[in-house]
Each structure stands twice: as structure tokens, then as C-alpha cells.
Amino acid sequence: MKNAVLAVFTFIAMLGASAPLRAATVHPFEAPPTLSEPGPRLAPQALGGAPAPCNPQGSMSRNGSIVSVELDFVLAQFKINNPDPTDPQPNGEDPVQLRSYGGCKSGPVIDVRPGDTLRVDLKNGTAKSDPSCWDSPPTGLSLPFGVGCFNTTNLHTHGLHVSPAGNSDNVLLNIAPQSRFPYEINIPADHPAGTFWYHAHRHGSTAVNVASGASGVILIRGNRPYAPPTPANPHPIADIDTVLHTAAGAPLTEQVFLFQQIAYACFAVQKNDQGGPWQQLYTTAGLYNVNSSGASTSAPWVCPLSTPQNQVSPGAVENFALQLDSATIWDTNGRFTSINGVVQPTITLPAGQIQRWRFVHAGIHDTINLQVVRASPVGATNLIAASALSGNRLQQKADLLTACNATAGTLIPQFEIATDGLTRAKLREIRAQPVGGGLLESNYLQPGYRSDILVAFPSEGDYCLLDQAAPPAQRVINGSGKGGGQGPSNPQLLAYVHVRGGQAVTVNLKDYVEQALFDVNPQLPAPVRDGLRAGDLRPWAPFEDLPPATNPDVQQAAFSISFTQDQGLHFQVNGKSYDPDVVNITRQVNTSDDWLLTAQGEPHIFHIHVNPFQVIDVTTTNATGQQVSIFDKDGNCTAVAGEDQGQLASQYCGMYHTFRDTIFVENNYQVHIRTRYDRYIGEYVLHCHILDHEDSGMMLNIAIVPDLSAAGGGLGMVMKHNASATPSMTMPMQMPMPMQMKH
């Protein structure tokens, strides 16, 4: 076996030097798979059978306001394109075997409306045999405490304001292999329209499953038109969808971008490896395992051709320690961020057409610094025009820096209308302004974020959808101890954009977009319509400023939520790792609190289920040791506390008093938020949305009860006894199928 493995490495080493480079292949942009409505249901697939190819059509039906979906969680085989011309796989199509929904590269889009009941029949078709769930897992997996049982799953509807109890958006459930579970999620009639998403969320297996691509988009579409306020209803519900249309009344063309960072690797299939072939990972510098040191630990990953003598697994996400548990692994492994399962797809659209782009960051760890840049020709061949950039990410860097050079003259503005699915009070222009390090502003997407933008291209030509390299202060720098954030060290092309035909725009793009919204909505009252021309979206924003905290028993200024990790790399919230049997915070329904979010050691991403929060302020420590706001009185960003911190603070610009469900918490910054526990009782979680941190313990439970002053929080039957009987007690609320941790 040793000689055979060496032969494989020799083949890998020779490949780049001797094999002819493969010509670049154009991969058209693919919308995520959709669920047909209405239509016949797919015939039920026997659990344990071979996974069907990606074909979600017919797996959704509607009966009035009841939407029924069949969602298969399966280990499926498909291919992911790799632009590296030295990739040994035919046509650069890497075979993978990943946990997915319906055998698709990305989960199907689920379309619902406010007031719908969403019934999801989640079928776990993965195998019961799961080495990560053994009482004593293979040592080569090197699983941290709590991590494992990768074939056990559940479902989280990220961002939806729905009940966390029972069989609704309850992530304290275990859906075991070869079983199924009926979710019923009642979407309230007053739920905002917007962009949301779903993903696997069983604690211990969340990161592995989402890094495999077990995620998809939920679109809540609304048709509630603007209505004037009244004394009885000072802020009527209205949906931004109703003003985003053409002069003919057709909805604006929209595109869904599900960004996934699928960290697949190929493993040596060795007969004597207890627990499966998930312990020896191929890199360009040799095999890499949990005991490795040297070049192989940071070398790009490769998938050699499998032969009878040297069997190689398909690309898989199976080894948490090797593939996910590192702040820099996505920067070094050579894999590409994909869009709806396709790497560097090509989008073609006309000049002057205003489109709605829905961005969803479904990766587990790394920031995407999103820019749209006009391309420049490189040499005799315009690589962007030909959709012909090739090489791994590092090899593409030189051409990319030249072809997609972001300057004040080449950066195309993005007009953000919603964050985390919720319409903003004012349209935000993400424009060509400096953020330090010689770079310009990006649309900063952290894992879990959503951003809805309007975009229009001014003229024919070729453009780059770019994940821009972060300034030094916004990324982890190996070995130096400097920097923060998880931004990429090298830029990456996410998609080619070819603009052909249409009508050129000769005026300022912001004026063009806002005037177009004004022109196509003559039905609106004059002040509201004039507001559209100035970017005022308040009539369609679902929330106004929250009032101050109402909980009288909270003596401190705010709940302090601090993300930390100790020297043993135990990830913690407020000094404790996750315990499924402990409720860490109990609050009362229909009250509000102020929270203070901080991070130590490295940055983290705060996400809380069920209720969105409002960003009240972001502060930092200046040169004299004082905490100062990064915002001025109008909510605009100011220069704060030195160049490095100014670069970091730029990602918070535009967040003043916005509503979100996920937010990045940087070292030396204090994020002040306000939340209201609206309507729903039950137990749910808050956690770091760097999902390998969450699986490693950076999560806690929060329970919302009817009445904090009542026995048991007002839950359960209070029984009265006579003097000779035992004292009165409160019966605990029973939750089905509690979360079980892997020990």
C-alpha cells in the first residue's frame, strides 16, 4: 500500500508539469432547483434505497394555505466543476458524495406566502452505520467533545419568525438515519416578505452537513400593497415586492444566489482504516491526517483518479478536524465558493435592466466581500469575456487582479433594499469608497447573512462578481497574531457577468434606479412616491424602532453575551460550553431587552433563532481607552480609533438601527442590540454562526415563558395540596426528542 500511495503522489506532482492544460469550460448560471406548484407528488422513495438523481419537481403541493413539501436528506453522488486545469478528473468535474437535499447540489427553493402553513416531510435516508456516532469513534477522526453523529439531522428555518416548539422550527430534535419527521411551521399572516433559508441544525453535525451543501432558500413572497397609516394602525403591513416591477407590471427579473463553501476532499481508501476512508486526505504535498505536520497541512487539496491499486474516495465532507476546524482552512484548501452548486458560472443579461439579486451566505466560516467590477482585457484574450479564467484560486490571482481591478471607475454600486430578509428603512448604496488597505467598500456577507440588492449595469461589456480580498485587519494572518475577521487573503471570482444588448445608462445609477421606482408606481400617494425617488423605504419596512427594554427585573444595562474559547479550544458562550440539559436564559414573552455582544480571542458571529433584533449601536475603544460609537448622530459611519479599526468597522456601516438575525462580533467592538420576545414561547438557541464553533460548544439555550413571576414561568399544571401533602409544584413542559450530545 505504501508504494501505491507514493505512486499516486508522483502522479500528482507530475500532473501540473506534464499534462496539457485543459481549456476553460463555460458553465452557465443555474438557478437553484425549484419545487413545482401545483403538481403530482413524487412517488415515495423507500428509505435506504439508492438516492434518486436531483429532480425535486413535483415534491411540493398546495391546498389552500397549506404547502406540503417532501425533503429528502440523502448521501448523494454528483459532480462539482473545478476550474483548475491541472485537475485530473475528466473535464474538471470532481465526483463528490455529499449529504444533500434531494440529491441536488443545492437545496430546492421553497416559495411560501404570509399566512401559509408549511408542512415538511423530512426523510433521513442516510445510513445507520455512522463511525462518527460510535461510542469510540476512529481516532483518525479526532472528534472534539460534542461533535459527531453526522448522519443525524434536523431542520432550521433560518430567520423565520415562527414557533420554536414541538414540530415547528425546533432544532432540539434528532431525526435519526432511516427515519422521517413531519414538520409543521405556521407562518403568521403578518410575517414580512423576504429572503430566508433552511439548513441542517443538529448540534454536533451542523457544520459537516452545511459544509456538504445541506441548505436551501425560502422565499416569502408578499402582495400586500401600501396602505396609509391610521390612528388604529399607524404602521400598516406592506410588501416591497409590490413596488418592484416594470412599467408593464411584471415583477423585476430576480436571481437567487446561494453561496456555498463546500469543503470536499478526497481520501485514500485503505483497507485497514477502522471506520471508513476518512482519515487520509489527499493534498498536492502528500497525504494529510490529524498527525501531519509540514507542507501537507496547508497545501491545496486534490482528487486523484482512482485505480484498482490506489482507490480514492469521491469528494466528501467527513473529517471535522481536517476539513472544518481551522480559521484559515478555506483560504488554503483551494476549493471555490459556489453559486447554487456551480463554480464560477456565467450570467448574461441586458444593459439598463434593473434586477433584484437575492444573496444568501450558506457557508460555515468565511466572509464574502462582495463586489461587482467592470472587467479589463488581459493580453490578447479577454479572459472574463471568454469565461476563461483557469487555475486554482492562488493561480488565478494574478490574472484576476488585472482583469477585475476594483477602482472608483470600475466598481458597480449595489443598492441594498433588505438585510437578513427584512426590508430596510432606506435604500443603501454600496459604492466606491475606501475602507483602508487600498481597497474599496464591499457588501460584507458573513455566514448566515442575506442581502437583497437592486443592480443595473450601465453598458454592454464584461463584469466580475467578486469575493474581494480583505484588508489585513479583516482577515486572520497565519502566525502573526494580527488581523481579525475571516476575510479571504486572495480575491476570488464568483461569477462572470456578460452584459449584452439592452439600453445604456448615461446618468448616475442611483438616480436611475430610484427614478425607475418612482416612474412605475403612479398609484402611490405623492409623498410616498416622492420618497421612493429619494430611497425612502419606510412604508415597506416591517419594523420601526423598538422601544426601550421593558423587563423590570433586569438590573444590569444589558445581557452580556461574550464569545470566548479557552486554551483547550473549548468554544464557549459566557464562559460555558453548550449543555443541552441547561436553560441558560429565561425571559418573558412580549417583553424586550437590551443585549451587549462581545468576542475575545477571535471574531465570532452571533445568531439567535425566532426573533430578529435591532442594532442600536456599535462601539469601540479609542486611543485614550474610551468606548466611542462608530456612528454619528445620523447613523453614518465615522473614522474610529485608527486605521486598522477603521477597516474593521467598515463592515458595520449601514447597520445603524437595522433589523437582523445574524451579526458579526469583532474583537474590541461592542455590538449593542435590542430584541423583543414577540408572541412565541418555547426553548430555542443562540450560537456562533461559524458552525464549527457552534458544534464545538459555542451555543446556549434560551427559554421564553408566559410569566416570569409565576411558578415555573407560567408553564405546566400547578397542583394545590392540603397541609399534609407535599408542597405545590410546577410540572415541567415536555419537549419531544431532546437533543442528545455525542460524548
C-alpha positions in Angstrom: 0.0 0.0 0.0 2.9 2.4 0.8 4.4 2.1 -2.6 1.0 2.5 -4.2 0.3 5.7 -2.3 3.7 7.1 -3.3 2.8 6.3 -6.9 -0.2 8.4 -6.6 1.8 11.3 -5.2 4.2 11.0 -8.0 1.3 11.2 -10.4 0.0 14.3 -8.6 3.4 16.0 -8.7 3.9 15.3 -12.4 0.4 16.3 -13.4 1.0 20.1 -13.3 4.3 19.9 -15.2 3.5 17.3 -17.9 -0.2 17.2 -18.6 -1.7 19.6 -21.2 -3.8 22.3 -19.6 -7.5 21.8 -20.1 -9.4 24.5 -21.9 -11.8 26.5 -19.8 -15.3 25.3 -19.9 -18.2 27.7 -19.7 -20.7 26.8 -17.0 -24.0 28.8 -17.3 -25.6 30.2 -14.2 -28.1 27.8 -12.8 -31.0 28.9 -10.6 -31.5 26.7 -7.6 -33.8 23.8 -8.2 -37.5 24.6 -7.6 -40.5 22.8 -6.2 -43.4 22.7 -8.7 -46.7 24.1 -7.6 -49.2 22.6 -8.1 -48.4 19.2 -9.4 -48.4 15.5 -8.6 -46.3 14.3 -5.7 -43.2 12.2 -6.3 -43.8 8.5 -5.5 -42.4 7.9 -2.0 -38.8 6.6 -2.1 -38.1 3.7 0.1 -35.7 4.7 2.9 -32.4 3.1 2.4 -32.7 2.8 -1.4 -30.2 4.3 -3.8 -30.6 8.1 -3.9 -32.5 9.4 -6.9 -30.9 12.0 -9.1 -31.6 15.6 -8.5 -35.2 16.0 -9.5 -37.3 18.0 -7.0 -40.1 18.7 -9.5 -43.4 17.6 -8.1 -42.4 17.3 -4.5 -44.4 20.4 -3.4 -48.2 20.8 -3.4 -50.6 23.5 -2.2 -54.0 23.0 -0.8 -55.3 26.5 0.0 -52.8 27.9 2.5 -51.2 24.5 3.3 -48.0 24.0 1.5 -46.6 20.4 1.6 -43.0 19.6 0.8 -41.1 16.3 0.7 -37.5 16.9 1.6 -35.0 14.0 1.3 -31.8 14.2 3.3 -29.6 11.8 1.5 -26.0 10.9 0.8 -25.9 11.7 -3.0 -23.3 11.4 -5.7 -23.0 14.3 -8.2 -20.2 16.5 -9.6 -18.8 19.9 -8.9 -16.8 21.7 -11.6 -13.2 22.7 -10.7 -11.6 25.5 -12.8 -8.1 24.2 -12.1 -6.8 22.9 -15.4 -4.4 20.5 -13.6 -7.4 18.8 -12.0 -7.0 15.1 -13.1 -10.8 14.4 -13.3 -12.3 14.3 -16.8 -13.4 17.8 -17.9 -12.6 19.1 -14.4 -15.7 17.7 -12.9 -14.9 16.4 -9.5 -17.1 13.5 -8.3 -18.5 14.1 -4.8 -20.6 12.2 -2.4 -22.3 14.6 -0.1 -25.2 14.9 2.3 -27.8 17.0 0.4 -31.5 17.6 -0.1 -33.0 15.6 -2.9 -29.6 14.6 -4.3 -29.2 18.2 -5.6 -26.1 20.4 -5.5 -28.1 23.0 -3.6 -31.4 22.6 -1.8 -34.6 23.5 -3.7 -36.2 26.9 -3.3 -39.3 26.8 -1.2 -41.9 29.5 -2.1 -44.5 30.4 0.5 -46.7 33.3 1.5 -47.6 35.0 4.8 -50.3 33.0 6.5 -49.2 29.7 4.9 -48.7 26.5 6.9 -45.5 24.8 5.7 -45.5 21.1 6.2 -42.1 19.5 5.5 -41.9 15.7 5.5 -38.2 15.4 6.3 -36.9 12.0 5.3 -33.4 11.0 6.5 -32.2 8.4 4.0 -28.6 8.3 5.2 -27.1 5.0 6.6 -27.4 3.9 10.1 -23.8 2.9 10.0 -22.0 6.1 11.1 -18.5 5.9 12.5 -18.7 9.5 13.8 -21.5 8.3 16.1 -19.8 5.3 17.6 -19.2 5.3 21.4 -15.5 5.3 20.5 -15.1 6.9 17.1 -12.0 6.2 15.0 -9.0 8.1 16.4 -8.3 9.4 12.9 -11.5 11.5 13.0 -10.2 13.3 16.1 -13.7 14.5 17.0 -13.9 17.3 19.6 -16.3 16.8 22.5 -19.9 17.1 21.3 -19.1 16.7 17.6 -20.3 13.7 15.7 -23.4 11.7 14.5 -23.1 13.2 11.1 -26.0 11.2 9.7 -28.4 12.5 12.3 -30.1 15.7 11.3 -33.0 18.1 11.8 -34.2 21.3 10.1 -33.9 25.0 10.9 -35.8 27.7 9.0 -33.2 30.4 9.5 -34.7 33.9 10.0 -38.4 32.9 10.1 -40.4 34.4 13.0 -42.2 31.2 13.9 -42.7 29.0 16.9 -39.7 27.0 18.1 -41.7 24.4 19.9 -42.9 20.9 19.1 -42.6 20.1 15.4 -42.1 23.7 14.2 -38.7 25.4 14.0 -37.3 23.1 16.7 -33.6 22.4 16.5 -33.6 20.4 19.7 -34.6 17.3 17.8 -32.8 14.3 16.4 -34.0 12.9 13.1 -32.1 9.6 13.1 -30.9 7.8 9.9 -33.7 5.8 8.2 -36.4 7.8 9.9 -38.7 10.6 8.9 -40.3 13.5 10.7 -43.3 15.8 10.0 -42.5 19.4 10.5 -45.4 21.9 10.6 -44.4 25.5 10.5 -47.2 28.1 10.8 -46.1 31.3 9.1 -48.1 34.1 10.7 -50.2 36.3 8.4 -48.2 39.4 9.4 -44.8 37.8 8.6 -42.6 40.1 6.5 -41.9 39.0 2.9 -38.3 38.4 2.2 -35.3 36.1 1.7 -34.7 33.4 4.3 -33.1 30.0 4.2 -33.1 26.5 5.7 -30.4 24.1 6.7 -29.5 21.1 8.9 -29.0 22.1 12.5 -28.5 19.1 14.7 -25.9 20.1 17.2 -22.7 18.2 16.6 -23.4 17.6 12.9 -24.4 21.1 11.8 -21.1 22.2 10.3 -20.4 18.9 8.4 -23.9 18.9 6.9 -24.0 22.6 5.9 -20.4 22.3 4.5 -21.7 19.4 2.4 -24.4 21.7 0.9 -27.5 20.7 3.0 -29.1 24.1 2.7 -31.6 25.9 0.5 -33.6 29.1 0.2 -37.0 30.0 1.5 -38.7 32.9 -0.3 -41.7 34.5 1.4 -43.5 36.5 -1.3 -45.9 39.2 -0.3 -48.7 41.0 -2.3 -49.8 43.5 0.4 -49.8 47.0 -1.2 -49.1 50.2 0.5 -51.9 51.5 2.7 -51.9 54.8 4.5 -51.5 54.8 8.3 -54.4 55.3 10.6 -54.7 56.0 14.3 -55.7 52.4 14.8 -52.9 51.1 12.5 -50.1 53.6 12.4 -47.7 51.2 10.5 -49.7 49.0 8.1 -48.0 46.0 6.7 -46.9 46.4 3.1 -44.5 44.4 1.0 -41.6 45.8 -1.0 -42.5 43.2 -3.7 -45.5 45.3 -4.7 -43.3 48.2 -6.0 -40.5 46.1 -7.6 -41.9 45.8 -11.1 -41.6 47.0 -14.6 -43.7 49.6 -16.3 -45.8 46.7 -17.7 -46.5 45.5 -14.2 -44.2 42.4 -14.4 -42.1 41.6 -11.3 -38.4 42.7 -11.7 -36.2 39.9 -13.0 -34.7 38.2 -10.0 -31.8 35.9 -9.4 -31.1 33.8 -6.3 -27.5 33.3 -5.3 -27.0 30.6 -2.7 -23.3 30.9 -1.8 -21.9 27.6 -0.5 -18.4 26.8 0.6 -18.4 23.0 0.1 -15.2 21.8 1.7 -15.0 18.5 -0.1 -11.8 16.4 0.0 -10.8 13.1 -1.4 -9.4 10.4 0.9 -7.2 7.3 0.4 -9.3 4.2 0.7 -7.2 1.9 2.9 -8.5 -1.4 3.9 -7.2 -1.3 7.4 -8.6 2.1 8.4 -11.1 1.5 11.1 -14.3 3.4 10.5 -14.0 4.2 6.8 -11.8 6.0 4.4 -12.0 9.4 6.1 -8.6 9.7 7.7 -6.0 10.2 5.0 -6.8 13.3 2.8 -5.0 14.0 -0.5 -3.2 17.3 -1.0 -0.7 18.4 -3.6 2.1 17.9 -1.0 1.1 14.4 0.2 -1.4 12.7 2.4 -2.7 14.8 5.3 -4.0 13.4 8.6 -4.6 14.5 12.1 -0.9 13.8 13.0 0.5 15.6 10.0 2.9 18.5 10.1 4.7 20.4 7.4 3.7 21.2 3.8 0.7 18.9 3.5 -1.2 20.8 6.3 -1.6 23.9 4.2 -1.3 22.6 0.6 -4.3 22.7 -1.7 -6.5 19.6 -1.8 -6.6 17.3 -4.9 -8.7 14.4 -6.1 -6.5 11.9 -7.9 -8.0 9.4 -10.3 -9.0 6.2 -8.5 -7.4 3.0 -9.8 -7.7 -0.6 -8.6 -4.3 -0.3 -6.9 -4.9 3.2 -5.4 -8.6 3.6 -4.6 -9.6 7.2 -3.9 -12.9 8.2 -2.4 -15.2 10.7 -4.1 -15.0 14.2 -2.7 -16.6 14.1 0.8 -17.0 16.1 4.0 -16.4 13.6 6.7 -13.4 14.7 8.8 -14.3 17.6 11.0 -10.8 18.1 12.3 -9.1 18.1 8.9 -11.7 19.9 6.8 -13.5 22.4 9.0 -11.8 23.0 12.3 -9.4 25.8 11.4 -9.8 29.6 11.0 -7.7 29.5 7.7 -8.7 26.2 6.1 -10.9 27.8 3.5 -8.1 30.1 2.5 -5.7 27.3 2.0 -7.7 24.3 0.7 -8.1 25.6 -2.8 -11.8 25.0 -3.1 -14.1 27.6 -4.6 -17.2 29.3 -3.3 -20.0 28.0 -5.5 -23.3 29.7 -6.5 -26.3 27.3 -6.5 -23.7 24.4 -6.7 -21.8 25.8 -9.7 -18.3 27.2 -9.5 -17.7 30.4 -11.5 -20.9 30.3 -13.6 -21.6 32.8 -16.4 -24.6 35.1 -16.2 -25.9 37.0 -19.2 -28.3 40.0 -19.0 -29.0 43.3 -20.8 -27.7 46.7 -20.0 -30.0 49.0 -18.2 -32.3 46.3 -16.8 -32.9 46.6 -13.1 -32.7 43.2 -11.4 -33.3 42.0 -7.9 -30.5 39.8 -6.7 -31.0 37.8 -3.5 -27.7 36.9 -1.8 -27.7 34.1 0.8 -24.4 33.2 2.5 -24.8 29.5 3.3 -21.1 28.9 4.1 -20.0 27.9 7.6 -17.0 30.0 8.2 -15.5 32.6 5.8 -16.6 36.1 4.9 -17.6 37.0 1.4 -16.6 40.6 0.5 -18.9 41.0 -2.5 -18.1 43.5 -5.3 -19.4 43.9 -8.9 -16.5 45.2 -11.1 -16.2 46.1 -14.7 -13.6 43.8 -16.3 -10.5 44.9 -18.2 -8.9 42.9 -21.1 -5.8 40.9 -20.2 -3.3 40.5 -23.1 -4.7 39.2 -26.3 -7.5 37.4 -24.7 -10.2 38.9 -22.6 -10.4 36.1 -20.0 -13.6 37.4 -18.5 -15.4 37.9 -21.8 -14.5 34.3 -22.7 -15.4 32.9 -19.3 -11.9 31.5 -19.4 -10.1 32.2 -16.1 -8.4 29.0 -15.1 -6.2 27.7 -12.3 -6.8 27.2 -8.6 -7.6 30.3 -6.5 -3.9 31.2 -6.0 -3.1 30.6 -9.7 -6.0 32.8 -10.8 -4.8 35.6 -8.5 -2.5 37.5 -10.9 -5.0 37.4 -13.9 -7.9 38.3 -11.6 -6.2 41.3 -10.1 -5.6 42.7 -13.6 -8.9 41.6 -15.2 -11.1 42.6 -12.2 -9.3 45.6 -10.8 -11.7 47.4 -8.5 -11.3 51.1 -8.7 -13.7 54.1 -8.3 -14.3 53.9 -12.0 -14.9 50.2 -12.3 -16.9 49.3 -9.2 -20.6 49.0 -9.9 -22.8 50.1 -7.0 -25.2 47.7 -5.3 -28.4 49.1 -3.9 -29.4 47.2 -0.8 -33.1 47.0 -0.1 -33.1 44.3 2.6 -30.8 42.7 5.1 -31.4 39.3 6.6 -34.7 39.2 4.7 -36.1 42.4 6.2 -36.7 45.5 4.1 -34.5 48.4 5.1 -36.0 51.8 6.1 -33.7 53.4 3.5 -32.1 52.1 0.3 -28.4 51.8 0.9 -25.9 52.4 -1.8 -22.8 50.2 -1.5 -20.4 52.4 -3.5 -16.8 53.0 -4.3 -15.5 54.5 -1.1 -12.2 53.5 0.5 -12.0 51.2 3.6 -8.2 51.1 4.0 -5.6 48.8 2.7 -6.1 50.3 -0.8 -9.5 48.5 -1.2 -13.0 49.8 -1.7 -16.2 49.1 0.1 -17.8 45.6 -0.3 -21.1 44.1 0.5 -19.8 42.2 3.6 -21.6 38.9 3.8 -20.9 36.7 6.9 -22.2 33.1 7.2 -26.0 33.3 7.7 -26.4 36.8 6.2 -28.8 37.7 3.5 -28.7 40.8 1.3 -31.3 41.8 -1.3 -29.9 44.3 -3.8 -31.1 46.1 -6.9 -28.4 46.2 -9.6 -28.3 47.7 -13.1 -25.3 47.6 -15.5 -24.6 50.8 -17.3 -23.5 49.4 -20.6 -22.5 46.4 -22.6 -19.4 44.7 -21.5 -18.0 42.1 -19.2 -18.1 42.3 -15.4 -16.9 40.2 -12.4 -18.9 39.2 -9.4 -16.0 39.2 -7.0 -15.2 38.0 -3.5 -12.6 40.7 -2.8 -9.5 40.1 -0.7 -10.0 41.6 2.7 -7.7 44.3 4.1 -5.2 42.9 6.6 -7.2 43.9 9.6 -10.2 42.0 8.3 -8.6 38.6 8.0 -6.7 36.0 10.0 -3.0 36.1 9.2 -1.2 32.9 9.8 1.4 33.0 12.6 1.4 36.8 13.0 -1.3 37.1 15.6 -2.6 40.2 13.7 -5.8 40.8 11.9 -9.3 39.6 12.6 -12.3 38.5 10.7 -12.4 35.7 8.3 -12.0 37.6 5.1 -10.1 36.0 2.1 -6.4 36.7 1.7 -6.8 36.4 -2.1 -9.7 37.6 -4.3 -11.9 35.0 -5.9 -14.1 35.3 -9.0 -17.6 34.1 -8.0 -19.2 34.6 -11.4 -18.7 36.0 -14.9 -21.3 38.6 -15.9 -21.8 39.3 -19.6 -23.9 42.3 -20.4 -25.2 42.2 -23.9 -27.8 44.3 -25.6 -30.3 46.4 -23.7 -30.0 50.2 -23.3 -27.0 52.1 -21.9 -27.5 54.2 -18.8 -25.9 57.6 -19.0 -27.0 59.1 -15.7 -26.0 58.3 -12.2 -27.0 54.7 -11.4 -28.6 55.6 -8.0 -30.7 58.3 -9.6 -31.6 55.8 -12.4 -32.8 53.1 -10.0 -34.7 55.5 -7.7 -36.3 57.3 -10.7 -37.4 54.0 -12.2 -39.2 53.0 -8.9 -40.9 56.4 -8.9 -42.0 56.1 -12.6 -43.6 52.6 -12.3 -45.6 53.3 -9.2 -48.0 56.2 -10.1 -50.7 54.6 -7.8 -48.8 55.7 -4.7 -49.7 58.9 -2.8 -47.4 61.7 -3.8 -45.3 61.9 -0.6 -44.8 58.1 -0.6 -43.9 58.1 -4.3 -41.5 61.0 -3.9 -39.9 59.1 -1.0 -39.1 56.2 -3.4 -37.2 58.7 -5.6 -35.1 59.5 -2.5 -34.6 55.9 -1.4 -37.1 56.1 1.4 -38.4 52.5 2.0 -40.1 53.1 5.4 -43.6 52.4 4.2 -42.5 48.8 3.3 -40.1 48.2 6.2 -41.7 45.7 8.6 -40.4 47.2 11.8 -39.9 50.6 13.4 -37.6 51.4 16.2 -38.1 49.2 19.2 -39.0 51.0 22.5 -36.5 50.7 25.4 -36.2 47.5 27.4 -39.3 46.6 29.3 -38.2 43.8 31.6 -38.2 45.3 35.1 -36.2 42.6 36.7 -33.1 43.2 34.6 -30.8 45.3 36.8 -27.8 45.4 34.5 -27.8 47.6 31.5 -27.9 44.7 29.1 -27.5 40.9 28.9 -23.8 40.4 28.2 -23.1 37.7 25.6 -19.4 37.0 25.2 -18.0 34.5 22.8 -14.7 33.0 24.1 -12.5 30.0 23.7 -10.1 28.7 26.4 -6.6 27.3 25.8 -8.0 23.9 25.3 -10.1 25.3 22.3 -13.3 24.7 24.1 -15.7 27.2 22.5 -17.9 28.9 25.0 -20.7 31.5 25.5 -20.3 33.4 28.7 -17.6 31.0 29.9 -19.6 27.8 29.4 -19.8 25.2 26.6 -23.1 24.0 25.4 -25.1 21.7 27.7 -28.4 20.6 26.1 -29.9 20.0 29.6 -29.4 23.5 30.8 -31.6 26.6 30.0 -29.2 29.4 30.2 -31.5 32.4 29.9 -35.2 32.6 30.7 -37.3 35.6 29.5 -40.9 36.6 29.4 -42.9 36.7 26.2 -43.9 40.1 24.8 -41.2 42.0 26.6 -37.9 43.4 25.3 -34.3 43.5 26.5 -31.0 45.2 25.5 -28.1 42.9 24.8 -24.4 43.5 24.7 -22.3 41.3 22.3 -18.6 40.9 22.6 -15.9 38.5 21.4 -12.5 37.5 22.7 -9.6 35.6 21.1 -11.1 35.8 17.6 -14.2 37.2 16.0 -17.5 35.3 16.1 -20.9 35.6 14.5 -24.0 36.0 16.8 -27.2 34.4 15.6 -30.4 33.9 17.6 -33.5 32.0 16.5 -37.1 33.1 16.3 -36.9 36.9 17.0 -34.9 39.4 15.0 -33.1 42.2 16.8 -32.3 45.8 16.2 -28.8 47.1 16.0 -28.8 50.1 18.4 -25.1 50.9 18.3 -21.6 49.6 17.7 -18.8 51.0 19.9 -15.1 50.5 20.1 -12.2 51.6 22.3 -10.3 54.6 21.0 -6.7 55.6 21.6 -7.5 57.1 25.1 -9.3 54.0 26.3 -12.8 55.4 25.9 -15.7 53.5 24.3 -17.0 55.5 21.4 -19.7 54.9 18.8 -18.7 54.3 15.2 -21.8 56.1 14.1 -22.6 59.9 14.1 -26.0 61.3 15.1 -27.4 60.5 11.7 -26.3 56.9 11.7 -23.4 57.4 9.3 -20.0 55.7 9.9 -17.2 57.8 11.3 -13.5 57.4 11.3 -12.8 55.4 14.5 -9.7 54.7 16.6 -7.0 54.2 14.0 -6.6 52.7 10.5 -6.9 49.0 11.4 -10.1 49.5 13.5 -11.5 51.7 10.8 -11.1 48.9 8.3 -12.9 46.5 10.6 -15.6 49.0 11.4 -16.5 49.4 7.8 -18.5 46.2 7.8 -20.8 47.7 10.4 -21.5 50.8 8.2 -25.1 50.8 7.1 -26.3 48.7 10.1 -27.4 51.6 12.3 -30.9 50.7 13.7 -31.4 48.0 11.1 -33.1 44.7 12.0 -31.2 41.5 11.6 -31.0 37.9 12.9 -27.2 37.5 12.5 -24.3 39.8 13.1 -20.5 39.7 13.2 -18.9 40.5 16.5 -15.3 41.6 16.1 -12.6 41.9 18.8 -12.5 45.3 20.5 -16.0 46.1 19.3 -19.2 46.0 21.4 -22.4 45.4 19.5 -25.5 46.8 21.2 -28.7 45.2 20.2 -32.4 45.3 21.3 -34.8 42.5 21.0 -38.4 41.8 21.7 -39.7 38.3 22.5 -42.7 38.6 20.4 -45.6 36.1 20.5 -43.9 32.7 20.8 -43.0 30.7 23.9 -40.7 27.7 24.0 -37.0 26.8 24.0 -34.5 27.7 21.3 -30.9 28.6 20.9 -28.4 31.4 20.2 -25.0 30.5 18.9 -22.0 31.4 16.8 -22.8 31.0 13.1 -19.2 29.9 12.4 -20.7 26.5 12.6 -17.7 24.5 13.6 -17.6 26.8 16.6 -21.3 26.1 17.3 -20.7 22.3 17.1 -17.7 22.7 19.4 -19.8 24.2 22.2 -20.5 27.9 21.3 -24.2 27.8 21.8 -26.7 28.2 24.7 -30.4 27.6 25.3 -32.9 30.4 25.9 -36.5 29.8 27.0 -39.4 32.2 26.6 -42.1 31.7 29.1 -45.6 33.2 29.6 -44.9 34.8 33.0 -41.6 35.1 34.8 -43.3 35.9 38.1 -45.5 32.8 38.1 -44.4 29.3 39.3 -42.5 27.5 36.6 -42.7 30.6 34.4 -46.4 30.0 34.0 -45.8 26.6 32.3 -47.3 23.3 33.4 -50.1 22.4 35.8 -49.8 23.9 39.3 -51.3 21.5 41.7 -52.6 22.6 45.1 -52.3 20.2 48.1 -53.5 20.3 51.7 -51.2 20.9 54.6 -50.2 17.3 55.0 -49.3 16.9 51.4 -46.1 17.8 49.6 -45.6 21.5 48.7 -47.1 22.7 45.4 -45.0 22.1 42.3 -45.0 23.1 38.7 -45.0 20.3 36.1 -42.2 20.9 33.5 -43.1 21.3 29.9 -42.2 18.2 27.9 -40.3 18.6 24.7 -40.2 15.7 22.2 -37.0 14.0 21.2 -34.5 16.2 23.2 -31.1 16.9 21.8 -28.5 14.2 22.7 -24.9 15.2 22.7 -22.1 12.9 21.4 -19.7 12.2 24.2 
